[in-house]
Amino acid sequence: MFATIVFMPTRREPISRRNRPAKPPLSREGIVNVAVTILNEEGLERATMRRLAAELDTGAASLYVYVHNTAELHTAVLDQLLGELDLRADSVDGGWQDRLVELLVNYTRLLVSHPSLARSVLALRPSEPNYLRLADSILALLRTGGVPAGQAAWGVDLLLLAATAIGAEQGTRDESVEAYEETGAAAAILGDLAVEDYPHLTAVAGEIFSGTAEQRIRWTFNALINGVAATATPAADQIVATGLKGE
């Protein structure tokens, strides 16, 4: 009797048609992480909901479950970056004003390195945890310096606005080669002004563009802090009256 040997075909390992691992579940943190990556590599303008959705392999509509709009996304991006800074009021040595200036300079440097974010923040009202810690530390330092509560409260808004504006302006200029050529051209124009036509400008022409960016930023914050400390806010009844008029 002859034995029949049957050769069974070897079972092949199934091959997935997906050329990447399964998608991780969507989360607000994951969305913000991708937005920060795009910000660092290409600028905030590229971090659109459509682009984020493509990076996360999902539909743009799915993102709105976690981030309601672009403004919320930008504030969340800012807050993640602020998490990399030491936002404590006592993070550096020195007097209260020196510490406050250092805190503001560090925030400004962050925005200078991300001018597209700074431009967006100018029109936002951030209220994420790290931003609130920054505001609280500024307020704490102003109060430590004896600045009255009302002036300190208005001063927080002014100082953060100044830092954001400087970050947007300086960061945008740093991105442009032409910006430095324009500064040189402006200095040349001042140097050529007729004294009889512009007596005050010609008198300080050599000082207008003097100093480094760092020196001018620190001077700005010191000048603003001194002004906040020395300038009383309107009386409470005047603030209410102004608010009623919608001014």
PEZI-V161768 format. One record per residue. N is the residue number from 1. RES is the residue in one letter. SS is DSSP state (alpha for helix, beta for strand, coil for the rest). PSI is psi as a letter, one per 20 degrees, with the letter a starting at -180 (none if undefined). OMEGA is omega as a letter, one per 30 degrees, with the letter a starting at -180 (none if undefined). Layout:
[[N | RES | SS | PSI | OMEGA] [N | RES | SS | PSI | OMEGA]]
This chain:
[[1 | M | coil | p | a] [2 | F | coil | p | l] [3 | A | coil | p | l] [4 | T | coil | o | l] [5 | I | coil | o | a] [6 | V | coil | p | l] [7 | F | coil | o | l] [8 | M | coil | p | l] [9 | P | coil | q | l] [10 | T | coil | p | a] [11 | R | coil | p | a] [12 | R | coil | q | l] [13 | E | coil | p | l] [14 | P | coil | p | a] [15 | I | coil | p | l] [16 | S | coil | q | l] [17 | R | coil | i | l] [18 | R | coil | p | a] [19 | N | coil | j | l] [20 | R | coil | r | l] [21 | P | coil | r | l] [22 | A | coil | q | a] [23 | K | coil | p | l] [24 | P | coil | q | l] [25 | P | coil | q | l] [26 | L | coil | q | l] [27 | S | coil | q | l] [28 | R | alpha | g | l] [29 | E | alpha | g | l] [30 | G | alpha | h | l] [31 | I | alpha | g | a] [32 | V | alpha | h | l] [33 | N | alpha | g | l] [34 | V | alpha | g | l] [35 | A | alpha | g | l] [36 | V | alpha | g | l] [37 | T | alpha | g | l] [38 | I | alpha | g | l] [39 | L | alpha | g | a] [40 | N | alpha | h | a] [41 | E | alpha | h | a] [42 | E | alpha | i | a] [43 | G | coil | q | a] [44 | L | alpha | h | a] [45 | E | alpha | h | a] [46 | R | alpha | i | a] [47 | A | coil | m | l] [48 | T | coil | r | l] [49 | M | alpha | h | l] [50 | R | alpha | g | a] [51 | R | alpha | g | l] [52 | L | alpha | g | l] [53 | A | alpha | g | l] [54 | A | alpha | g | l] [55 | E | alpha | h | a] [56 | L | coil | j | l] [57 | D | coil | l | l] [58 | T | coil | a | l] [59 | G | coil | q | a] [60 | A | alpha | h | a] [61 | A | alpha | h | a] [62 | S | alpha | h | a] [63 | L | alpha | h | a] [64 | Y | coil | i | l] [65 | V | coil | h | a] [66 | Y | coil | h | l] [67 | V | coil | o | a] [68 | H | coil | h | a] [69 | N | coil | r | a] [70 | T | alpha | h | l] [71 | A | alpha | g | l] [72 | E | alpha | h | l] [73 | L | alpha | g | a] [74 | H | alpha | h | l] [75 | T | alpha | h | l] [76 | A | alpha | h | l] [77 | V | alpha | g | l] [78 | L | alpha | g | a] [79 | D | alpha | h | l] [80 | Q | alpha | g | l] [81 | L | alpha | h | l] [82 | L | alpha | h | l] [83 | G | coil | i | l] [84 | E | coil | i | l] [85 | L | coil | q | l] [86 | D | coil | o | a] [87 | L | coil | j | a] [88 | R | coil | q | l] [89 | A | coil | h | a] [90 | D | coil | k | a] [91 | S | coil | h | l] [92 | V | coil | r | l] [93 | D | coil | r | l] [94 | G | coil | r | l] [95 | G | coil | r | a] [96 | W | alpha | h | a] [97 | Q | alpha | h | l] [98 | D | alpha | g | l] [99 | R | alpha | h | l] [100 | L | alpha | g | l] [101 | V | alpha | g | a] [102 | E | alpha | g | l] [103 | L | alpha | g | l] [104 | L | alpha | h | l] [105 | V | alpha | g | l] [106 | N | alpha | g | l] [107 | Y | alpha | g | l] [108 | T | alpha | g | l] [109 | R | alpha | g | l] [110 | L | alpha | g | a] [111 | L | alpha | h | l] [112 | V | alpha | h | a] [113 | S | coil | i | l] [114 | H | coil | m | a] [115 | P | alpha | h | l] [116 | S | alpha | h | l] [117 | L | alpha | g | l] [118 | A | alpha | g | l] [119 | R | alpha | h | l] [120 | S | alpha | g | a] [121 | V | alpha | h | l] [122 | L | coil | h | a] [123 | A | coil | j | a] [124 | L | coil | r | l] [125 | R | coil | m | a] [126 | P | coil | q | l] [127 | S | coil | k | l] [128 | E | coil | r | a] [129 | P | alpha | g | a] [130 | N | alpha | h | l] [131 | Y | alpha | h | l] [132 | L | alpha | h | l] [133 | R | alpha | g | l] [134 | L | alpha | g | a] [135 | A | alpha | h | a] [136 | D | alpha | h | l] [137 | S | alpha | h | l] [138 | I | alpha | g | l] [139 | L | alpha | g | l] [140 | A | alpha | g | a] [141 | L | alpha | h | l] [142 | L | alpha | g | l] [143 | R | alpha | h | l] [144 | T | alpha | h | l] [145 | G | coil | j | l] [146 | G | coil | j | l] [147 | V | coil | p | l] [148 | P | coil | q | a] [149 | A | alpha | g | a] [150 | G | alpha | g | l] [151 | Q | alpha | h | l] [152 | A | alpha | h | a] [153 | A | alpha | g | l] [154 | W | alpha | h | a] [155 | G | alpha | h | l] [156 | V | alpha | g | a] [157 | D | alpha | g | a] [158 | L | alpha | g | a] [159 | L | alpha | h | l] [160 | L | alpha | h | l] [161 | L | alpha | g | l] [162 | A | alpha | g | l] [163 | A | alpha | g | a] [164 | T | alpha | g | l] [165 | A | alpha | g | l] [166 | I | alpha | g | l] [167 | G | alpha | g | l] [168 | A | alpha | g | a] [169 | E | alpha | g | a] [170 | Q | alpha | g | l] [171 | G | alpha | g | l] [172 | T | alpha | g | l] [173 | R | alpha | h | l] [174 | D | alpha | h | l] [175 | E | coil | i | a] [176 | S | coil | p | l] [177 | V | alpha | h | a] [178 | E | alpha | h | a] [179 | A | alpha | g | a] [180 | Y | alpha | h | l] [181 | E | alpha | h | l] [182 | E | alpha | h | l] [183 | T | alpha | g | l] [184 | G | alpha | h | l] [185 | A | alpha | h | l] [186 | A | alpha | g | l] [187 | A | alpha | h | l] [188 | A | alpha | h | l] [189 | I | alpha | g | l] [190 | L | alpha | h | a] [191 | G | alpha | h | a] [192 | D | coil | j | a] [193 | L | coil | q | l] [194 | A | coil | p | a] [195 | V | coil | h | a] [196 | E | coil | h | l] [197 | D | coil | h | a] [198 | Y | coil | m | a] [199 | P | alpha | h | a] [200 | H | alpha | h | l] [201 | L | alpha | g | a] [202 | T | alpha | h | a] [203 | A | alpha | h | a] [204 | V | coil | j | a] [205 | A | alpha | h | a] [206 | G | alpha | i | a] [207 | E | alpha | h | a] [208 | I | alpha | g | a] [209 | F | coil | j | a] [210 | S | coil | r | l] [211 | G | coil | q | l] [212 | T | coil | r | l] [213 | A | alpha | g | l] [214 | E | alpha | g | l] [215 | Q | alpha | g | a] [216 | R | alpha | h | l] [217 | I | alpha | g | l] [218 | R | alpha | g | l] [219 | W | alpha | g | l] [220 | T | alpha | g | a] [221 | F | alpha | g | l] [222 | N | alpha | g | l] [223 | A | alpha | g | l] [224 | L | alpha | g | l] [225 | I | alpha | g | l] [226 | N | alpha | h | l] [227 | G | alpha | g | l] [228 | V | alpha | g | a] [229 | A | alpha | h | a] [230 | A | alpha | i | a] [231 | T | coil | o | l] [232 | A | coil | q | l] [233 | T | coil | r | l] [234 | P | coil | q | l] [235 | A | coil | q | a] [236 | A | alpha | g | a] [237 | D | alpha | h | l] [238 | Q | alpha | h | l] [239 | I | alpha | g | l] [240 | V | alpha | g | a] [241 | A | alpha | g | l] [242 | T | alpha | g | l] [243 | G | alpha | h | a] [244 | L | alpha | h | l] [245 | K | coil | i | l] [246 | G | coil | k | a] [247 | E | coil | none | none]]
